Amino acid sequence: MKRVLSYLACLLLLTACDKSTAGLDDVLAVVTEEAGEISGSTATLRGRVRSWNVDSGAELGFLVSTSPTLEHRTEIPLVYVDKEGRFYAQAKGLYPCTTYYYSAFVRGEVFLEGGIKSFTTAAFELSAVNIGLSVKWANANLGATSPELSGINILAVYYAAGIFCDAVAEQEIKQSLGERWRLPTRDEMKELVDTRDNPDYRWDWKEVGGRSGWEVTCLANGRGVFFPAAGWCDIIQPGIKGPPYREMRGNGSVGYYPASGADGLNYAHLLFFTSSGVEFQERVCLGLGSEPEADEYTSRGFYLRPVLAE
């Protein structure tokens, strides 16, 4: 009789444990799914949570690391979750040809992970990113080998005697990337800057690969582009005092990106920013002296961010 009672007690205990575990699994179970859209610097991370209730107060996201055990991990919040509990986030600022490990998580009354998966980034390739505007923006500056790098400064490559000409700059873009790539126009650059006041976009001053800049994200699709604060280059022509020389300035604190369509040599429409703000500057004179023949004449050169016209 005692054996029967002991058996029944154990059976009741196991049944209670099964019910408790099943309830926890139904409400909180989270699964890490395969990453997609993997480039040299970005990847879309995907996960799934059961019985998701947006009003529950629980947080969803991903843990990412270059360690298989997720040591020194970075936490990435979700971008979007659907009614079936599928969610995703964009991992950005990744290094090319690098293996990353990641796990989906849910944080509520308890913290659960969905299992570790991995992906390897591709060799970096400059590509067009759809952020919901009239043109697609390049994911890096012309000549850069990753999004946070400055690339080629147009003063050294695209200037003739220190004079800016957007037609020459466009020719260099097309020779490097193909006929469909070009400088953004005035209206396209202004369209980008105007998203600062658009609730469907987010601008974040952040560090990517140890370099500061602004990241523009389209909240509708979670995609974004990073503009490094690459600074500028001054070419100083001291007239009869000596030959011209260049000085690189503002790296890490200031960004200038030109658009086409400003009438006259040595003029450009500009995206200008610092960590405290972003603005569109129309038809800026890039020569800081009165005339090239003056005792000292300075011309300012910038880095290029191409767009793809389809």
C-alpha positions in Angstrom: 0.0 0.0 0.0 2.8 2.4 0.9 4.4 1.7 -2.5 1.1 2.5 -4.3 0.8 5.8 -2.4 4.4 6.7 -3.1 3.9 6.0 -6.8 0.7 8.1 -6.9 2.5 11.0 -5.2 5.4 10.8 -7.7 2.9 10.7 -10.6 1.1 13.8 -9.3 4.4 15.6 -8.8 5.5 14.8 -12.4 2.1 15.8 -13.8 2.3 19.2 -12.0 5.8 19.7 -13.3 4.8 19.0 -16.9 1.9 21.4 -16.7 4.1 24.1 -15.2 6.8 23.6 -17.9 4.2 23.5 -20.7 2.8 26.8 -19.5 6.2 28.4 -19.4 7.0 27.1 -22.9 3.7 28.4 -24.3 4.2 31.9 -23.0 7.9 32.5 -23.0 9.6 30.1 -25.5 11.9 32.0 -27.8 13.7 30.5 -30.9 16.7 31.9 -32.8 16.2 31.6 -36.5 18.6 31.8 -39.4 20.1 35.2 -40.3 19.6 36.6 -43.7 20.6 39.5 -46.1 24.2 39.1 -45.0 26.6 41.6 -46.5 30.2 42.6 -45.6 28.9 44.9 -42.8 25.3 44.1 -42.0 23.0 41.1 -41.4 19.3 40.7 -40.6 18.8 38.7 -37.4 15.6 36.8 -37.0 13.8 35.2 -34.0 10.4 33.9 -32.9 8.5 34.0 -29.6 5.4 32.1 -28.8 2.1 33.7 -27.6 3.6 37.2 -28.0 1.6 40.0 -26.3 2.8 43.5 -27.1 1.3 44.7 -23.8 3.2 42.2 -21.7 6.2 44.6 -21.1 8.7 41.9 -22.1 11.7 42.9 -24.2 12.8 41.1 -27.4 16.2 41.3 -29.0 19.4 39.6 -29.9 22.8 39.0 -28.3 25.7 39.2 -30.8 29.4 38.4 -30.3 32.5 37.1 -32.2 32.8 34.5 -29.4 31.0 31.1 -29.8 29.9 31.4 -26.1 28.6 35.0 -26.6 31.4 36.5 -24.4 31.7 40.3 -24.6 28.4 40.4 -26.4 26.4 43.3 -27.7 22.7 43.6 -27.2 20.6 44.6 -30.3 17.0 45.6 -29.8 14.3 44.4 -32.2 13.2 46.5 -35.1 9.8 44.8 -35.7 7.6 42.0 -34.4 4.5 40.7 -36.2 1.3 39.3 -34.7 2.7 35.7 -34.9 5.7 36.6 -32.8 8.3 36.7 -35.5 10.8 39.5 -34.9 14.0 40.8 -36.5 16.8 43.4 -36.0 19.6 44.8 -38.1 23.2 44.0 -37.0 25.2 46.9 -38.4 28.9 48.0 -38.4 30.1 44.4 -38.8 33.6 43.5 -40.1 33.9 41.8 -43.5 34.8 38.1 -43.6 34.1 37.6 -39.9 32.0 34.9 -38.1 29.5 36.2 -35.7 27.4 34.3 -33.1 24.0 35.4 -32.0 21.0 34.4 -30.0 17.4 35.7 -29.8 16.2 36.6 -26.3 13.1 37.5 -24.4 13.4 39.5 -21.1 10.4 39.6 -18.9 9.9 38.1 -15.4 12.6 35.7 -16.5 15.4 35.9 -19.2 15.4 33.3 -21.9 17.7 32.7 -24.9 16.7 30.9 -28.1 19.9 29.1 -28.8 23.1 30.2 -30.5 23.5 30.4 -34.3 26.2 31.9 -36.4 26.8 33.6 -39.8 29.9 34.9 -41.6 29.9 38.3 -43.3 30.9 38.6 -46.9 33.8 40.5 -48.3 32.8 44.2 -48.3 31.1 45.4 -51.4 29.7 48.9 -52.0 26.0 48.4 -52.6 22.7 50.4 -52.7 20.5 50.6 -49.7 16.7 51.2 -49.9 15.8 53.6 -47.1 12.5 54.5 -48.6 13.6 57.6 -50.5 13.5 58.5 -54.2 17.0 57.0 -54.8 19.0 54.3 -53.1 22.0 55.4 -51.1 25.4 53.7 -51.1 26.3 51.9 -47.9 29.8 53.6 -47.8 31.7 56.5 -49.2 33.4 56.2 -52.6 36.7 54.3 -52.2 35.9 53.1 -48.7 36.3 49.4 -47.8 33.8 49.5 -44.9 31.0 51.9 -44.0 32.9 53.7 -41.2 35.9 54.5 -43.4 36.4 57.9 -45.1 37.2 56.7 -48.6 38.8 59.0 -51.2 38.8 62.7 -50.6 37.7 64.5 -53.7 40.2 67.3 -53.2 43.1 65.1 -54.0 41.4 63.2 -56.9 38.7 65.4 -58.4 40.1 68.9 -58.2 41.9 70.8 -61.0 44.1 73.5 -59.4 42.0 73.4 -56.3 38.7 74.0 -58.1 35.7 71.7 -57.5 33.7 70.5 -60.5 30.8 68.2 -59.8 30.8 66.9 -63.4 34.4 65.6 -62.9 33.3 64.0 -59.6 30.4 62.3 -61.3 32.7 61.0 -64.0 34.9 59.4 -61.3 31.9 57.8 -59.6 30.6 56.3 -62.9 34.1 55.0 -63.8 34.4 53.3 -60.4 30.8 52.0 -59.9 29.0 52.1 -63.3 26.8 54.4 -65.3 23.8 54.2 -62.9 25.7 55.6 -60.0 26.2 59.4 -59.5 26.3 62.2 -57.0 23.0 63.0 -55.2 21.2 66.0 -56.6 20.2 69.0 -54.5 16.7 67.7 -54.0 17.8 64.2 -53.2 20.2 65.5 -50.5 17.6 67.8 -49.1 15.1 64.9 -49.0 17.6 62.9 -46.9 18.2 65.8 -44.5 14.4 66.4 -44.2 13.9 62.9 -42.7 15.3 64.4 -39.5 11.7 65.7 -38.9 10.0 62.5 -40.2 8.7 60.1 -37.5 9.3 57.2 -39.9 13.1 57.8 -39.7 15.6 57.8 -36.9 19.0 59.6 -36.8 21.5 58.2 -34.3 25.0 59.7 -33.6 27.0 56.6 -32.9 30.4 54.8 -33.2 30.9 52.2 -35.9 34.2 50.4 -35.9 35.6 53.1 -33.5 34.6 56.0 -35.8 31.8 58.5 -35.1 29.0 59.6 -37.4 25.3 59.7 -38.1 23.2 56.6 -39.0 20.0 57.2 -40.8 17.4 54.3 -40.4 14.1 53.8 -42.1 11.8 52.4 -39.5 9.5 50.9 -42.0 12.1 48.4 -43.2 14.8 48.6 -40.6 17.5 49.5 -43.2 19.9 52.3 -42.8 23.1 54.0 -43.9 26.0 55.3 -41.9 27.7 58.6 -42.7 31.1 58.9 -40.9 32.3 62.2 -39.6 35.2 62.1 -42.1 36.1 65.8 -41.9 37.4 67.6 -44.9 40.6 68.5 -46.7 41.9 72.0 -47.3 44.3 72.7 -50.1 46.2 75.9 -49.3 47.8 77.8 -52.1 50.2 80.3 -50.6 50.8 82.1 -53.9 54.4 83.2 -54.3 55.3 82.0 -50.9 55.5 78.3 -51.9 53.8 75.4 -53.5 50.2 74.3 -52.5 49.8 71.9 -49.7 47.0 69.9 -48.1 45.7 69.6 -44.6 43.1 67.0 -43.4 40.8 68.4 -40.7 37.7 67.6 -38.7 38.0 63.8 -38.8 35.7 62.3 -36.1 33.8 65.4 -35.4 32.5 67.0 -38.7 30.9 65.6 -41.9 30.6 67.3 -45.3 29.0 65.5 -48.3 28.4 67.4 -51.6 25.5 67.2 -54.0 25.4 68.2 -57.6 23.6 71.1 -59.3 25.2 74.2 -57.8 25.9 76.6 -60.7 29.5 77.7 -61.0 32.9 76.1 -60.3 33.9 75.7 -56.7 30.3 75.7 -55.5 28.3 72.8 -54.0 25.1 72.0 -52.1 26.2 70.2 -48.9 25.0 67.8 -46.2 26.8 69.2 -43.1 26.8 67.8 -39.6 28.5 67.6 -36.2 27.4 65.5 -33.2 25.0 68.2 -32.2 23.0 68.5 -35.5 22.5 68.0 -39.2 21.7 70.6 -41.8 21.4 71.1 -45.6 23.6 74.0 -46.9 22.7 75.4 -50.3 25.3 76.6 -52.9 28.3 76.9 -50.6 31.4 78.5 -52.0 34.3 76.0 -51.4 37.0 78.6 -51.9 37.9 80.4 -48.7 40.1 83.1 -50.2 39.1 86.0 -52.5 40.9 84.8 -55.6 43.2 82.0 -56.5 45.9 84.6 -57.2 45.6 86.0 -53.6 48.6 85.7 -51.2 46.8 82.7 -49.6 43.9 80.9 -51.1 42.2 77.9 -49.6 39.8 75.5 -51.2 37.9 72.8 -49.3 37.3 69.2 -50.4 35.1 66.5 -49.2 34.2 62.8 -49.4 31.5 61.5 -51.7 28.5 59.4 -51.0 27.0 58.1 -54.3 23.4 57.2 -55.0 21.9 54.7 -57.4 19.3 56.0 -59.8 16.9 53.2 -61.1 
